[in-house]
Amino acid sequence: MRSSPRSPSSRGAVGPVDMEDPFSATELGHLGMGSWQMPVMLRQPGAVDAPSVAVQRVSEEADLYGAERAVIESFGLDRFEPRKPGELFPVSLLDEPGVAIFVARVDGTVAGACVTVTANGFASHYWVGTTEAARSRGIGRAVMLGSLAPLSQVPVTLTASKLGLPLYEKLGFAEAASATWWSSSRA
């Protein structure tokens, strides 16, 4: 975060500032930021059902950009518009140890995506999203199941949105804690 030496503020940042405080121990309102709570969820190792829609791990640049487009749309990340491929998901992610990106398609177009990170016997899910046109069609569930399959032997965490919470609970995730999120755009 950028700030002036005299008065720290997220307003001095070049763009929006978003931060997660996983321990809910920090107060950032004095920096002009707003906050909200999100549950941190944990899924213990265990069997995973097969997805109803084909899910594939991304290995090609074109699929990476399809995943990026789906995430930007599903999260309403207007600050990435006009979109510059690789700005949110750089091509180097494909070679990053422990990082995997998964996609599901509808009519040949990426309609859902997520990123998993595995390290030290644990895994985490990030950027789980479905495009607006594909919502309520089982794509989010398929992406989760397809990405959980290779992680069935390790504990998996994620931070759940209100919309995703019911799905994650059905997939065996349970709330472990609550994290505070701070954003300069919610001030």
N, C-alpha and C positions, 0 to 999 in steps of 0.2 A: 504494500500500500504506500502510495506517495503522500507526503504531508509537508506542510511548511514547518520550519524549525520553531516558530512561535506558537502555532496552534494546530496540533494534529487533527486531521480531518480526512475522511474518505472523499470529501468534495474535491480534494487536490489530485485525485487519481485520474489517469488518462481515460479510463472507462469505469464501468461498474465494479464494485468490490463485493465479493461474496466469500464468506468464511464459515467453516463449521467448527464449533466448539464441542467436541465429543463429550466433554465432562460437564458442560453447562456451568463453567466456573468463571467465565469472563463477562464483563459488562462493557459493551461497546456503544451504547446509546449516546454517550458524550461525544462520539466521533461522527454523529449524524447518521447512525445506522439503525435500522429496524430489525427486529428478531422474531423468530417463530420456532416452535418445537417440532422435531420429527423423531419417530421411533427408530432406534438402531435394533436390528433384528438378527437373530442367529438361527441357523439350521444345523442340526447335528448331522453327522455322516449317516447315510442311509440310501436305500434304493430310490430310484427316480423313474417315473412312468415315461413312456415314449411320447414325444410330442405328436399332435394330430396333423401338424404341418411340418414339412421338411425344414430343418434348421441346419445351417452350415457354418463352420468356422471360416472366417475371412482369411484369405491368403493372397488376394490380388488387390491392387490399388483401386480398381473400379468398384469392387465390393466395399472397400474401406470407405470410399466417398459416398456410396449408397447408404452405408450405416451412419455416416456423419450427417447426411441430409435427413435421414429418418429421426435421428436424435435432435437435431436443431428444430425440426418441425414439431416433434412430440413434446419438447420442453419449452416451446415458444421462445427460443433463444434469438430474438430479433436482432440483437447486437451483432450476430454473425451474418446478417443480411446487408448488402448482397453477399451471397456466399462465395468464399474463396476456398475451393477444395484443399483440404489439408490444414486449415486453420485450427479447427477443433481437434481433429484426429490426424496428426501428421503421419506420413507414410512410415516413419521410423517405429511407430507402434507395432507394426507387423513383425519386427525383429526384436522387440523388447522381451527379454526373458520373463516368463510368468504371465505375460499379458496375452489375452485372447479376445477377439471380437467375434460375435455371433450375429447372424442375420436370418430372418425368415422373409419369404417373398409372397406376394399376392399378384397373380398374373405377370410374373417375371420381374416385378419391381420390389425393391427392398421396402418392406412395410413395418418391420420391427427389428430392433437391434439391442445389443447390450455389450458391455465390456466386463471381463473378469480378470482379476489379478490374483495370482497364487504365489505365496512365499511362506517359507518356514512352517509348512504343514497346515496352513489356513488359506482360505480364499475369500474374496469379496466381489460383489456385483456393483457395477456403476452404470449410469446412463441407460437404464432399462426403459425403453420407450417404444411406442407404436405410433405410426402416422395417424392422423385424424380419420382418413378414409378407411383404415383397417381396424379401427377400434370396435370392440364388442364382437370380434370375429375369431377370438381364440389365439390371436397372434402373440400377444404379451405372454400368455401361458406357454405357448409353444417355444418362444425364445427362452423363457426361463427354464423349461424342462430340457431343451437341447443344450443349454449352457451348463446346467447342473449335472448332466450325465457324466462328464469327465471329472467332476468334483465330488462324486458320491462318497468318496472315502475320506473326505476332510470336512471340518466345520466351515460353514460359509456365512458371511455377514453381508448385510446391506442396510442402507438407510431408506426407509419407506415413506413415500408420499401418501396422502390420505387416499388417493385413488388406487394406489398399488397395494395398500395394506391388506384388503380382503384376499387378493390373489396370493400374496406371500404367506399369509396364514394357512391357506389351503395347501400350499406346497411344503408345509412343515416348519416355516419360520416362526419364531416366538420373540416377542419384544424382550430385549435384554437390558436396555437403558433408553434414555431419551437424550438427544443431542440438541443443542441450540444452534440455529443457523442465523447468521447476520448478513444483511445486505444493505448497500448504500442506496439501492433502488427502492427499498421499502421504508425509507426514513419518513 
